[in-house]
């Protein structure tokens, strides 16, 4: 997990822009031999870094929207499952079949798929992992599917209520699967975007933070450790994340 926040990454990029501004002000006296330290390369690295930050933000928003849609889809599953058991109890179903339905309902009621995302804030950072939450939702879907299977096996289960009919329940199961898959897909996207951003900012030698450090060293070598030019840049802070 990164040791700095999403805001910390943005701060590194913003500080790099400040560093470039000072470099630009030095004019022709800033003339390193290393291509990666030249002003055009610095500007390119800044633009790329900004793009990587924006990509993480966009994909993070997509992930949070997917989480929120899943929360909404799953919201009524527990009370619906209880109603389904009651509806089955009002048929000619055997005691064994009713007990099977109750067992699936019990699992559904006990399985708490906790959401670590704030549904009201699309800027909430995606968690480092969704494995626990994802497994919880996966299991809820399986329990709901098991309950539908029991209901489908009972010939006398023919409710008049639209939301209790097998066709409606099957469609609901498909919706739950879709919302759950969307969370997984969007999590993968934001996770990969973070990796890509981190390579641009923190790769050894070529990352923004290491390049910034080299620029400072070059300025120190040209103007001297006690120069006003080096004083301008030495305090500009760049933090490298822990891998």
N, C-alpha and C positions, 0 to 999 in steps of 0.2 A: 504494500500500500504506500502511496506517496506520503512523504513527511510534511508536505505543504498543501494548503487547500487549493481549490480551484482558483480562488482569488490570488493566491501566491503565484501561480503560473502566469496569470495576467499581469501581475506586478513585475515579474521578470521581463516580460515583453515591453511593458511601458518604460521600464528603466533602460532597456536597450535602446529605445527610441531617444531617450535623453542623452545616452552616450553618443549616439549617431549625431545628434544636434551639435554637441561639442566638437566632435571630429570634423563635421562639416565647417564649423567656424574656424578651424585651424588652417583651412585652405591648402595650399600646395606644400606647406611644411609637414603635413601629415602624408607621408609617402612610403608606406611599408612595402617590402619586396614580396611578402607572402600574399598570394591572391585572395585568400579568405579574409584578410584584414583590410583589404582595399574598400573604399567607400561604396562602390557599386555592389560588391558582395555583401557588405553589411546591410545595405538597403534591401537586397533580395532576401536575406535571411530574416529581416524584420517582417517583410511582407508575407513570407511563407509562414512565419510563426503566428502572425495575426490570423492567417487563414486557418491554421490548425486549431487555434483557440475557438474560432467561430464554428468550425466543424464539430468540435466537442459540444459546444453550447447547443447547436441545432439538434444533434443526435441525442443529447441529454433530454431536451424538451420532448422529442419524439418518444423516448423511453418513458418519461413521466406521464405523458398523455396515454400511452399504452397501459401503464399501471393503473391509472385512474379509470380507464375504460373497463379494465378487468375487475376492479373493485365494484364498479357499478353493476356489471354482469352477474357477479357472484353474490350481490347484496341480499337477494331474497331466497337463496337456495335452501337455507336451513328451515325457515318456516314452510317453504314449499314441500320439502321432504316430509315434514311432519303431517302436512295435509294429505300427501300421497299415501302414507301409511294408514291414515284414518279412512281414506277412500277405499283402500284395499280391504280394510277391516269390515267395510259395509257390503262386501261381495260374498261369493260362495267360496272364497279362497280357504285352503286348509290352514290349520294352525301352524304347520311347518313352514308353509309359504309365507304366512304373515310374520312368523318369527325371523325368516330370512330378510324380509323387508325391514323389520325393526332393527336388525343387526346393521344393515347398511345405513339406516337413519342415525343410529347411535354413533357410528363412525363419522358420519357427516357432522353431527352436532359437536363432536369432540375434537374434530380437526380444525384448529384455528390457523388459518392462513394469514399470518400477520403481515401487514404492509409497512415497510420502513419509509415509504414515500408520503409526503404531505400532499394530499389530493388537490389542495388549493394553490400549490406553488410549483409551477413547471420548471423553476430554476433549481429545485432541490437536487443536489448531486446524486447521481446513480450510485448505489452502494458498491463496495469492493466486490461483493459476491451476492448472487441471488439464489444460491443453491438451496438453502433451507426454505425460503419462501416458495421457490419454484416447486420443490418436492411436495410442499403442503398443498398447493393448488393442484398439482398433478394427482395427488391422492384423493382430493375432494371430487375431481372429475371422475375418477375411477369408481368411487363409492356411489356417485350419482348415476353412473352408467349401470352399476350393479343393481341399483334400486329400479331403474327403468326395465332392466332385464327381467326382474321378478314380476313386475306389473304386466309386462308383455306376455309372460307365460300363463297368465290367468285369463281364461276365456270370458269370465264373468266381469272382468274389469272393463267396463264401457261407460265411463263417466260422461255426463252431459256438459260439464264445465270445460270450456275450451282449454284453459291453462293446465288441466289435469289429463288431457288426452295424450295418448302415446305419441302421436305425430308432433304435438307441441313440445313435449318433453324431449323428443329426439332432436328437434330443431334447437332447443335450449342447450342440449349437450354439445351440439356442433358449434354453437355460439361460444360456449365456455372454452372449448378446445381452441377456437380461433383467437379469442382474447388472450388466452394463456400463451399460445405460440407467438403472438405479436410481442408480448413482453420479452420473451426469450430472444426473438430476432432483433428487437431494438436494443436490448441489453448488449448483445454481441456487437452491434454497430457502435455503440458509445464506448464500449470497452476497447475496441480496435482503434477508434478515433483517439482515445487517450494514449494508447501505445504509440501511435503515429506522432501525436503532439510531443510526447516525452522524448522520442528519438530526436526530433527537431530541436528541442530545448536543451536536452541533457546528454546526448551522446558524447562520449569522450572525444576531445579534439575538435569535432565538427559541430557540436551543439552550441546553442546560443550562449549558454553560461560560460563554457570554456572559451569561446571566441571573445566574449566580453573581457574575460580575464587577460587574454593575449593582447587585446587592444590597450588595456590599461598598462600592461608591461611595456608595450611599444611606446606609448606616450611618455612613460617614465624614462625610457631610454633616450628619447629624443630631447625632452625638455628638462629632465632631471627630477630627482625625488622631492626637492624642495620648491619646485616650480609652481606658479599659480595654475598652469595648465593641468599638471598632475593632481593638484588639489581639487580641481573641478570634478575629476572623474573617480578619484580613489574611493570616495565615500558612497558612490552609486552601488547599491547592494544587489547582488544576485545570489539566490539560494538554489543549490542543486538538490533535487529530490533524492531520497534514499531508495535504492532499487530493492 
